[in-house]
Amino acid sequence: MTNCNDELILTGAEFVEMFGTDKCKEYFAKYNKLGGHKDATITTAKQKWNIVEVVKIGKGNRYRIAGERSEEIHRKQLQNYSNCGQDQLPYKEILQNLILIYLNNPSRKPSTTYRVLARDLEIMSDILFFASERITIEEQKAYYINLDAKYKQHGHVMFWDAVNKESQRIRKHVESVLKDMKEKGIIRHMDVVNAVSLDKYGREIHNPINVIEVGKIDKMLRSLREAYEVTTTDIRYKPKSASVIAYKEDEYKYLQSLGYEYVYDAVYIDLIATDKEIQNYMKDSLVIDFKKEHLAFAYQKALARENSFFNDVARVKDNHKLYKILGGKKKSEVFKETFTAYDSIDMDELVNDEIKQEKFGKTYATNYEESLKTIQDV
């Protein structure tokens, strides 16, 4: 479906176009499948997105990618990101208890999104929630300029670095804990699509729709994207382009004909096993515990990125477009991967990259922690 605030659902063709090598694209064009290129292409996607998975929609498979990384990581580092064990989720028990308290609330919504759930659990502050909705540079600038001064103490770049990384980290942890609770038989947890209609007072009503209707909507929206020659990526990152605007107008007209304002991917969660003792937990203290644990975990991750700047061999990135146009040798053929980011940095690059300035001055981890502490109100 395509385009939600945190994720993209891609067809095989769209997935190959975004992440496939030239050979992969040639293979897909001939056989309409990835074949032996599948694992390598998924790994490439994971270098840029935190979550990459194959999902079943209707009779076919789609590729769900979520949590875009602010920095592309080396393929060898992926083992550090794919580990969802206790070391990667130190506050799992706290989060599980918060979810149980939430599920015992009779007025809660039956279906939601991971981000909205994180906000409802109060583990994601309003600032982090609304800031993370801003996708384009223009949206981020407009949002940042109206913030209180306390959020700007460490600068624009540090604020958005913390927002982008930690909103995705919290969302991923919520998803991970829900899946674990499902496996243990504590909750019912499944993917759904919510359709939004309006009541007579103009208030939004969010309800899941059945899979048959979802399939019909997907088919129509796919045909509209083809007609206007737009992709889900265009819709996400180029909202002001003429083709996207035209597409969105027809999309809205179609959904209105069904009685809907918009549709979006969501999850249905419900309690199966009841534990009377969970009512004895102090919700407020659990929220504080979570935020403190999350802050400490985020600082260690930031410190690792800072240390990597000085200690780890930096990846040489090829400019494939220029190489194809102008010819010559790839950068990776000239510059071997023997230097760290610190060793290979030049003054012009340092002047224009505030994140690298922070790492260069060994203030990145500290200021990242302080910025997140303010954002999350810890």
Residue pairs with C-beta under 8 A, 6 or more apart in sequence:
1 9
1 57
1 193
1 214
1 217
1 218
1 221
1 263
1 264
1 265
2 8
2 9
2 218
2 221
2 232
2 235
3 9
3 232
3 235
3 236
4 113
4 264
4 265
5 113
5 115
5 132
5 133
5 135
6 66
6 67
6 113
6 114
6 115
6 132
6 168
6 171
7 51
7 64
7 65
7 66
7 67
7 265
8 64
8 65
8 66
8 232
8 233
8 236
9 55
9 57
9 62
9 63
9 64
9 232
9 265
10 18
10 62
10 63
10 64
10 65
10 232
11 62
11 63
11 222
12 28
12 32
12 33
12 34
12 61
12 62
12 63
13 28
14 63
14 231
14 232
14 233
15 41
15 45
15 63
16 24
16 25
16 28
16 34
16 41
17 25
17 231
18 45
18 233
19 41
19 42
19 44
19 45
19 48
20 28
20 34
20 37
20 41
20 44
21 37
21 40
21 41
21 44
23 37
24 34
24 37
24 40
24 41
27 34
27 35
27 37
28 34
28 37
34 41
42 52
43 75
43 78
44 75
45 52
45 63
45 65
46 52
46 78
46 81
46 82
47 69
47 72
47 73
47 74
47 75
47 78
48 68
48 69
48 72
49 65
49 66
49 67
49 68
49 69
50 66
50 67
50 68
50 69
50 81
50 168
50 169
50 172
51 64
51 65
51 66
51 67
51 172
51 175
52 63
52 64
52 65
53 63
53 64
54 61
54 62
54 63
54 64
55 61
55 62
55 63
55 64
55 191
56 62
57 214
57 215
57 218
58 211
58 214
58 215
58 218
66 168
66 171
66 172
67 168
67 171
67 172
68 164
68 168
69 168
70 161
70 164
70 165
73 81
74 315
84 176
86 92
89 95
89 173
89 176
89 177
90 293
90 296
90 297
91 173
91 289
91 290
91 293
91 294
91 297
92 173
92 176
92 177
92 180
94 286
94 289
94 290
94 293
95 121
95 123
95 173
95 174
95 177
95 290
96 177
96 180
96 181
97 278
97 281
97 286
98 121
98 123
98 283
98 286
98 287
98 290
99 117
99 121
99 174
99 177
99 178
99 181
99 187
99 269
100 186
100 271
100 275
100 278
101 278
101 279
101 281
101 283
101 286
102 108
102 117
102 120
102 121
103 187
103 269
103 270
103 271
104 271
104 274
104 278
104 279
108 120
109 206
110 208
110 268
110 269
110 270
111 192
111 194
111 206
111 207
111 208
111 266
111 267
111 268
111 269
112 120
112 266
112 267
112 269
113 264
113 265
113 266
113 267
114 171
114 174
114 175
114 178
114 267
115 124
115 129
115 132
115 167
115 171
117 174
117 267
117 269
118 124
118 129
118 170
118 171
118 174
119 126
119 129
121 174
121 287
122 287
123 170
123 174
123 287
123 290
123 291
123 294
124 167
124 170
124 376
125 375
125 376
125 377
127 147
127 151
127 375
127 376
127 377
128 163
128 166
128 167
128 170
128 375
128 376
129 167
130 143
131 140
131 143
131 159
131 160
131 163
131 167
131 375
132 163
132 164
132 167
132 168
134 140
134 142
134 143
135 236
135 237
136 237
136 239
140 160
144 152
144 156
144 159
144 160
147 159
150 374
151 159
151 374
151 375
152 159
153 370
153 371
153 374
154 367
154 370
154 371
155 354
157 354
157 355
158 354
158 355
158 358
158 367
158 368
158 371
159 371
159 375
161 355
161 368
161 371
162 298
162 368
162 371
162 372
162 375
163 375
165 298
165 301
166 294
166 298
166 372
166 375
166 376
169 294
169 298
169 301
170 294
178 187
178 189
178 267
178 269
179 189
181 187
181 189
182 188
182 189
185 272
185 273
186 271
186 272
186 273
187 269
187 270
187 271
187 272
187 273
188 268
188 269
188 270
188 271
188 272
189 267
189 268
189 269
190 267
190 268
191 265
191 266
191 267
191 268
192 208
192 209
192 265
192 266
192 267
192 268
193 208
193 209
193 214
193 217
193 263
193 264
193 265
193 266
194 206
194 207
194 208
194 209
194 263
194 264
194 265
194 266
195 206
195 207
195 208
195 209
195 213
195 255
195 258
195 260
195 262
195 263
196 204
196 205
196 206
196 260
196 261
196 262
196 263
196 264
197 204
197 205
197 207
197 259
197 260
197 261
198 204
198 205
198 261
199 205
204 261
206 266
208 266
208 268
209 217
209 263
213 258
217 255
217 258
217 263
220 254
221 251
221 254
224 247
224 250
224 251
224 254
225 231
225 232
225 235
225 247
227 247
227 250
228 243
228 244
228 246
228 247
228 250
229 243
230 241
230 243
230 244
230 247
234 241
234 243
234 244
235 244
235 247
235 248
238 244
239 245
239 248
252 261
252 262
255 261
255 262
255 263
288 378
291 376
291 377
291 378
292 378
294 376
295 369
295 372
295 373
295 376
295 378
298 368
298 369
298 372
299 365
299 368
299 369
302 364
302 365
302 368
302 369
303 365
305 359
305 364
305 365
306 358
306 359
306 362
306 364
306 365
308 341
309 340
309 341
309 342
309 356
309 359
309 360
309 364
310 340
310 341
310 342
310 359
311 340
312 340
312 341
313 337
313 338
313 339
313 340
314 337
314 339
314 340
314 341
314 343
314 344
315 337
316 331
316 332
316 335
316 336
316 337
317 331
317 332
318 330
318 331
318 332
319 331
323 330
335 344
341 356
341 359
342 359
342 360
345 356
345 360
349 356
350 356
350 357
350 360
355 364
358 364
358 367
358 368
372 378
